[in-house]
């Protein structure tokens, strides 16, 4: 299970509303690369594959492909905004090491 905090749900809904395309969903994925081995990624997508999992985030839908889902099991998606800026972050209990940038990890 992937948890989406209320602040992340709100920001995802805002991003999708700004696009003015009701078919768009947020796709969250894991891909090889980065200094620690894997990178997290986000993109807007209007296509859904048969192996995608859907996560409801308020009125928005987040898609996660089956391969990425295994690396994101138990993760929490957060959105923070402060004087230093705004960003999404992922707390992943499966990650054994992470990079200083926060978008790269290894298992």
C-alpha positions as CSV (number, residue, x, y, z in Angstrom):
1,X,0.0,0.0,0.0
2,X,1.2,3.5,-0.8
3,X,0.1,6.4,1.4
4,X,-0.6,9.9,0.1
5,X,-0.6,12.7,2.7
6,X,-3.4,15.3,2.6
7,X,-1.0,18.0,1.4
8,X,0.2,15.8,-1.4
9,X,-3.4,14.9,-2.4
10,X,-4.3,18.6,-2.6
11,X,-1.2,19.5,-4.7
12,X,-1.8,16.6,-7.1
13,X,-5.5,17.7,-7.5
14,X,-4.3,21.3,-8.1
15,X,-1.8,20.2,-10.8
16,X,-4.3,18.1,-12.6
17,X,-7.0,20.9,-12.5
18,X,-4.5,23.4,-14.0
19,X,-4.1,21.1,-17.0
20,X,-7.8,21.3,-17.8
21,X,-7.8,17.7,-19.1
22,X,-10.1,15.3,-17.2
23,X,-8.4,12.3,-18.7
24,X,-5.0,13.1,-17.1
25,X,-3.7,11.2,-14.2
26,X,-0.4,11.4,-12.3
27,X,1.9,8.5,-13.0
28,X,4.4,7.6,-10.3
29,X,7.2,5.3,-11.3
30,X,10.6,3.9,-10.4
31,X,13.4,3.5,-13.0
32,X,17.0,2.4,-12.9
33,X,19.7,5.1,-12.6
34,X,20.7,7.8,-10.3
35,X,23.7,7.7,-7.9
36,X,22.0,5.2,-5.6
37,X,20.6,2.8,-8.2
38,X,16.9,3.7,-8.7
39,X,15.2,7.0,-9.3
40,X,11.6,8.1,-8.5
41,X,9.7,9.8,-11.2
42,X,6.4,11.6,-11.8
43,X,4.6,12.5,-15.0
44,X,1.1,13.3,-16.2
45,X,-0.4,10.6,-18.3
46,X,-3.7,10.1,-20.1
47,X,-3.0,6.4,-20.9
48,X,-3.6,3.6,-18.5
49,X,-2.1,0.1,-18.9
50,X,-3.7,-3.2,-17.8
51,X,-0.9,-3.7,-15.2
52,X,-1.4,-0.3,-13.6
53,X,-2.6,0.1,-10.0
54,X,-4.8,3.0,-9.3
55,X,-4.5,5.0,-6.1
56,X,-7.2,7.5,-5.2
57,X,-5.9,10.8,-4.0
58,X,-9.0,12.9,-3.3
59,X,-10.5,13.6,-6.8
60,X,-7.3,12.6,-8.5
61,X,-6.0,9.2,-9.6
62,X,-2.4,8.2,-9.3
63,X,-1.2,5.4,-11.6
64,X,1.7,3.0,-10.6
65,X,2.8,0.2,-12.9
66,X,3.2,-3.2,-11.4
67,X,7.0,-3.2,-11.6
68,X,7.3,0.1,-9.8
69,X,4.7,-0.9,-7.2
70,X,7.0,-3.6,-5.8
71,X,9.6,-0.9,-5.0
72,X,7.0,1.6,-3.6
73,X,5.2,-0.8,-1.2
74,X,4.8,0.9,2.1
75,X,5.9,4.3,0.8
76,X,4.4,7.6,1.9
77,X,4.2,10.5,-0.6
78,X,4.4,13.9,1.0
79,X,4.3,17.5,-0.3
80,X,5.9,20.3,1.6
81,X,6.1,24.0,1.1
82,X,8.3,26.3,3.1
83,X,10.7,29.2,2.8
84,X,13.2,26.8,1.1
85,X,10.7,25.9,-1.6
86,X,8.1,23.3,-2.5
87,X,8.5,19.7,-3.4
88,X,7.1,16.2,-3.3
89,X,9.1,13.7,-1.3
90,X,8.8,9.9,-0.8
91,X,9.5,8.1,2.4
92,X,10.2,4.6,1.4
93,X,10.8,2.0,4.2
94,X,12.3,-0.4,1.6
95,X,15.1,2.0,0.7
96,X,18.4,0.9,2.4
97,X,20.3,3.9,1.1
98,X,19.3,7.3,-0.4
99,X,21.0,10.0,-2.2
100,X,21.3,13.6,-0.9
101,X,18.9,14.8,-3.6
102,X,16.1,12.6,-2.2
103,X,15.1,11.2,-5.6
104,X,17.6,8.3,-5.8
105,X,17.6,5.2,-3.6
106,X,18.7,1.5,-3.4
107,X,17.1,-1.6,-1.9
